[in-house]
Amino acid sequence: MNRWLLVGALNGFLAVAAGAFAAHGLQARFDERTVALFRTGADYHLAHALAIVAAALTARGRGPAANRAHIAAWLFTIGVVLFSGSLYVLALTGSDPAALGRSGAYALVLLTPLGGLSLLAGWLALAFAALKSD
């Protein structure tokens, strides 16, 4: 079983479901800014589900390229959870990032850029995997 391919496929499913929820379930209940925040999470979620699939296909086999592709898949997965997940929570709870102050919700806002850094690091890891491939 290719676990990373499974993780990528399930994330793709969840991202499409999140996008559909943004388009059909949120528009009547939330303002456009909140829907856009949720949509951004869904867009990045879907893009990085595909990146996980690419890493899964690169990770087949052994050697430095496969090892780096596994690292990339982990980084993409962590990034999706932190980046998209924090945007989903912020949108669904109605938290305004500008008004969070030092509350517990402020910590949630800090997860978004950490997730973004993880996504960026995943792309670098996948690029280094490409450099080591045959």
Secondary structure, DSSP 8 states (H G I E B T S, - for coil): --HHHHHHHHHHHHHHHHHHHIIIIITTTS-HHHHHHHHHHHHHHHHHHHHHHHHHHHTSSSSHHHHHHHHHHHHHHHHIIIIIHHHHHHHHHT--GGG-TTSHHHHHHHHHHHHHHHHHHHHHHHHHHHHH--
